Amino acid sequence: MAHCPRLAGGDQFWKALKHNKTAGKHNCLALDCFATIRYPPCTMRLADMRIHSIAIADPPLRSSYGLHAPYALRTLIELESDAGEIGIAETYGGEAQAKQLEAVRAQIIGTNPFRLSGFLSPMIEGQGSGHARSQTYQVPGENPLDATTRTYAAIEVACLDLIGKTVGQPVCDLIGGRVRDEVPFSAYPFYKHEGGGGEGEDSREDEYGEALSPEALVKQVQRMIATYGFTSVKFKGGVLEPDIEIETIKRLYAALGSSVPLRIDPNSAWTVETSVRVGKELARELGRGGYLEDPTEGLENMAEVRRRLVEKGIETPLASNVAVTSFADLPRSIQLDAVQIILCDHHYWGGMRQVQHLARLAKTFSIGMSMHSNSHLGVSLMAMAHVAAATPHLNYACDTHYPWQSAEDEVVLGGRVAIKNGCVRIPDKPGLGVELDYDQLARGRERYARCNFRKRDDEAEMRRRVDPNWKRILPRW
Amino acid sequence: MAHCPRLAGGDQFWKALKHNKTAGKHNCLALDCFATIRYPPCTMRLADMRIHSIAIADPPLRSSYGLHAPYALRTLIELESDAGEIGIAETYGGEAQAKQLEAVRAQIIGTNPFRLSGFLSPMIEGQGSGHARSQTYQVPGENPLDATTRTYAAIEVACLDLIGKTVGQPVCDLIGGRVRDEVPFSAYPFYKHEGGGGEGEDSREDEYGEALSPEALVKQVQRMIATYGFTSVKFKGGVLEPDIEIETIKRLYAALGSSVPLRIDPNSAWTVETSVRVGKELARELGRGGYLEDPTEGLENMAEVRRRLVEKGIETPLASNVAVTSFADLPRSIQLDAVQIILCDHHYWGGMRQVQHLARLAKTFSIGMSMHSNSHLGVSLMAMAHVAAATPHLNYACDTHYPWQSAEDEVVLGGRVAIKNGCVRIPDKPGLGVELDYDQLARGRERYARCNFRKRDDEAEMRRRVDPNWKRILPRW
């Protein structure tokens, strides 16, 4: 006869449960049937959802989308169980995201968080059939086509954190079990203007300074590596003339050596011709465990770049989180061999389990897996680390914008999550392993209230701060 | 400040934990830090694994593989936690399967069951890259190429049952959350000889009698539907002349009406020509939500059958659990459009989560999903129901051999699992929702010890009992 571990607590526990209304109809809780019952029913229900729109200082980083505004917007979600336990998640920010979360409140309050991901599955199931989407013209987090998968993901992660904290297990061990304790991330250098993000009282120090040349970019990467120990580099291109970006990669290669894989991501800024030229000129530099990420727009163009590079004997794989952002994109991408590496992101793919499904699919078709990032704080970083830890087929270091955020804005209790030797370690704590610092959260909400930004618009910001006539042009070169 | 639900048990629980050696290094368990700790660490470890090889009476069912022996072999696994909780699973039987399970004992004892599925993932990860396999010449459960995925699956299910029983949640809600409370199964008629299975003291009554003609088959189905309320029928063909099997389906259609989907599965017994002919002649009967399952051998032949049927305007989909039995089979199958419906089976695909991955992949490529079965008892039936409940894209009623087994052999406490209106209902109980009847288990072990069978060999049985010269010939017709 097996024993419930909670019986270790003795009769007091059961007496309390017997009189606990939440135990409800389960008459097995009567003390006189101790001999036959073993399993206390888990009657956990969601009692509350709290949605916090916050703003965090973000440095003036450049990409082909334009310029990062002084604030990045994020949403923190708390799901509280009727036992007072709290699960948290972080996702994209701004008004639309908060509204989408608010819209599911009535559906989720009162439900069992273990069942919620099944209950809400219509929000993610549609993506398998039709509705291909891309991020070519929509920055991540602002694409209406993934509104439901983003919202679902935030609820799923908060439920998993809540479950983990309730049953005493890390999230990665709830979703299949970790295959690694440490998750490697990449340095993520950007061309940038001077300044550390924020405005007025929120202005942050600029430890990296302006970087609009190959030399400055190399210094930025070296500083980032010295601080965090990254062992691979993902470089955001599509900003300066391709020849300058080629030169930047070549200097990075010279400075870091061939053991540090390099990637360049111009977010679809180039023609097929330019993409092939860059691929050829950087065959050596990107060839050693690196990749060419979204050089050009659309699956057909990506496929042509791939074909022409392979014809020339260049095997540098093409990666994407622009042309392939949902399951519906995959059949065509696979048919064309347009993308050899997918950058997953639980935030918009529909949560952690969808990322695991994606990884198994990718492995089946010999497609590599990396991970996409947006400006984020420690709750997202930990969620990314947990899903990465529980996804066997994730064979490239993950992206993270985390070095671009600062301790002043972190909402995680105890401050910023450590990245050591380029890795985030899964802590020996339940759930995501982090909790909210409510004072810091309040400051983030105040910052949101103060600032004028309610959605991400890098093009508008570029016009506001750099060139009033700037437009996103694809392909630019 | 949130509270651990276990705190409801008062100080007694914590005092006990404080002195519990298994709580070990977690110094937060000291009573004086109640104010700051909330989450008791889950230190559950696997303390024991018990492997039970059993034999159960199995009627003389026919297929293209040959004849079912008087006994089907199954293995029951118990995983016991250090708290004395027990998780169970059922899988294929016989000597080889028991040995494969025994071989992982040293790896799993002492580990945390939440982490085990990640820890053991190398056992299932190989299948994504290379190692295509088929069941054309190997009956399910006897294919050496899926030995590790079978073994992994059994461990995974037992862990999930153990976890569910420990945290008070049904298995379907641990793996993503149920999308349905009732899982539909199909009637599974076979041509059969007289007799109910078993030998000597184990002989079982034959409620269905001999069925080697269309008329007898229809009676068998009607009886099965009257007992279980099935609303679809999967008919095992490949046994008699194709014209007799066509006649059988036509009579089933006449007897049951167009609202009951019909499937026929000759296990690769036919040529492409015969498959196309059967597909044409049964276009109406199989067309309404039914399918043509593994009519012929191999992906190329399946693809040709499909092509020729579609050319004739016949959209009856082809299903498979013979040509497609692993992720490695999928790229080629999809490229050829060889299979439009996959019959999943957590027992050999590598467990419940792999089935969920498969379903997402199938949905991505507009492939339908059904479920395969082998002779089994209630523990397998419940596991099949749980994974089906938590797999959104499972759009055909599942197969089950369950009607062919009898109450005398059931090892589930309380007797056979109910199938009502053709469905198994997910019970409001933790884990798989069933427990072992140890007396019945002991009888199953005794039966195993008594009988001479140590592996499944339908061809040998056919020679032993029907025709000493019988050989499996593919294609036969």
Contacts between the chains, C-beta under 8 A, distances in Angstrom:
chain1	res1	chain2	res2	distance
A	1	B	84	7.7
A	2	B	80	7.2
A	2	B	83	7.8
A	2	B	84	4.3
A	2	B	85	5.0
A	2	B	86	4.9
A	3	B	83	6.4
A	3	B	84	4.3
A	3	B	85	7.4
A	4	B	83	7.5
A	4	B	85	7.1
A	4	B	166	7.9
A	5	B	44	7.2
A	5	B	81	7.8
A	5	B	83	3.8
A	5	B	85	6.9
A	5	B	166	6.7
A	6	B	6	6.7
A	6	B	9	7.1
A	6	B	13	7.4
A	8	B	13	7.1
A	8	B	16	4.8
A	8	B	17	6.9
A	8	B	20	6.6
A	8	B	83	7.6
A	9	B	6	7.2
A	9	B	9	4.2
A	9	B	10	7.8
A	9	B	12	5.5
A	9	B	13	3.0
A	9	B	14	7.9
A	9	B	16	5.7
A	9	B	17	7.8
A	10	B	9	7.9
A	10	B	12	4.5
A	10	B	13	7.1
A	10	B	16	6.4
A	11	B	12	7.7
A	12	B	9	5.6
A	12	B	10	4.6
A	12	B	11	7.7
A	12	B	12	4.1
A	12	B	13	6.9
A	13	B	6	7.4
A	13	B	8	7.1
A	13	B	9	3.0
A	13	B	10	7.1
A	13	B	12	6.9
A	13	B	13	5.3
A	14	B	9	7.9
A	16	B	8	4.9
A	16	B	9	5.7
A	16	B	10	6.3
A	17	B	8	6.9
A	17	B	9	7.7
A	20	B	8	6.6
A	38	B	85	7.4
A	38	B	165	7.4
A	39	B	165	5.5
A	39	B	166	7.9
A	39	B	168	5.5
A	39	B	429	7.7
A	39	B	430	4.8
A	39	B	431	7.9
A	40	B	168	5.5
A	41	B	168	5.1
A	41	B	430	7.3
A	42	B	167	5.9
A	42	B	168	3.4
A	42	B	169	5.4
A	42	B	430	7.6
A	44	B	5	7.4
A	80	B	2	7.3
A	81	B	5	8.0
A	83	B	2	7.8
A	83	B	3	6.5
A	83	B	4	7.7
A	83	B	5	4.0
A	83	B	8	7.8
A	84	B	1	7.7
A	84	B	2	4.4
A	84	B	3	4.5
A	85	B	2	4.8
A	85	B	3	7.4
A	85	B	4	7.3
A	85	B	5	7.0
A	85	B	38	7.6
A	86	B	2	5.0
A	112	B	173	7.2
A	114	B	169	4.9
A	114	B	173	4.0
A	114	B	174	6.9
A	114	B	177	6.4
A	115	B	173	5.1
A	115	B	177	4.6
A	115	B	178	6.3
A	116	B	177	6.2
A	117	B	176	5.3
A	117	B	177	4.2
A	118	B	172	7.5
A	118	B	173	7.1
A	118	B	176	5.9
A	118	B	177	2.6
A	118	B	178	4.7
A	118	B	179	4.8
A	118	B	389	8.0
A	118	B	390	6.1
A	118	B	392	7.8
A	119	B	177	6.2
A	119	B	179	7.9
A	121	B	176	7.8
A	121	B	177	7.3
A	121	B	179	5.4
A	121	B	392	5.0
A	125	B	363	7.6
A	125	B	392	5.1
A	125	B	393	7.1
A	128	B	360	6.7
A	128	B	363	3.7
A	128	B	364	5.1
A	128	B	393	6.9
A	129	B	363	6.5
A	129	B	366	6.5
A	165	B	2	7.9
A	165	B	38	7.5
A	165	B	39	5.5
A	166	B	5	6.7
A	166	B	167	7.9
A	167	B	42	6.0
A	167	B	166	7.9
A	167	B	167	4.7
A	168	B	39	5.5
A	168	B	40	5.5
A	168	B	41	5.2
A	168	B	42	3.4
A	169	B	42	5.3
A	169	B	114	4.9
A	172	B	118	7.5
A	173	B	112	7.2
A	173	B	114	4.0
A	173	B	115	5.1
A	173	B	118	7.1
A	174	B	114	6.9
A	174	B	174	7.7
A	176	B	117	5.3
A	176	B	118	5.9
A	176	B	121	7.9
A	176	B	353	5.5
A	177	B	114	6.4
A	177	B	115	4.6
A	177	B	116	6.2
A	177	B	117	4.2
A	177	B	118	2.6
A	177	B	119	6.2
A	177	B	121	7.3
A	178	B	115	6.3
A	178	B	118	4.7
A	179	B	118	4.8
A	179	B	119	7.9
A	179	B	121	5.4
A	327	B	360	6.9
A	327	B	363	7.3
A	327	B	364	4.4
A	328	B	364	7.4
A	330	B	364	5.4
A	331	B	364	6.6
A	331	B	365	5.7
A	331	B	366	8.0
A	353	B	176	5.5
A	353	B	356	7.5
A	354	B	360	7.4
A	356	B	353	7.5
A	356	B	357	6.8
A	357	B	356	6.8
A	357	B	357	5.1
A	357	B	360	3.7
A	357	B	361	7.2
A	358	B	360	7.8
A	360	B	128	6.6
A	360	B	327	6.9
A	360	B	354	7.4
A	360	B	357	3.8
A	360	B	358	7.8
A	360	B	360	7.9
A	360	B	361	6.9
A	361	B	357	7.2
A	361	B	360	6.9
A	361	B	361	4.6
A	361	B	364	6.5
A	363	B	125	7.6
A	363	B	128	3.7
A	363	B	129	6.5
A	363	B	327	7.2
A	364	B	128	5.1
A	364	B	327	4.4
A	364	B	328	7.4
A	364	B	330	5.4
A	364	B	331	6.6
A	364	B	361	6.5
A	365	B	331	5.7
A	366	B	129	6.6
A	389	B	118	8.0
A	390	B	118	6.1
A	392	B	118	7.8
A	392	B	121	5.0
A	392	B	125	5.1
A	393	B	125	7.2
A	393	B	128	6.9
A	428	B	41	7.9
A	429	B	39	7.6
A	430	B	39	4.7
A	430	B	41	7.4
A	430	B	42	7.6
A	431	B	39	7.9
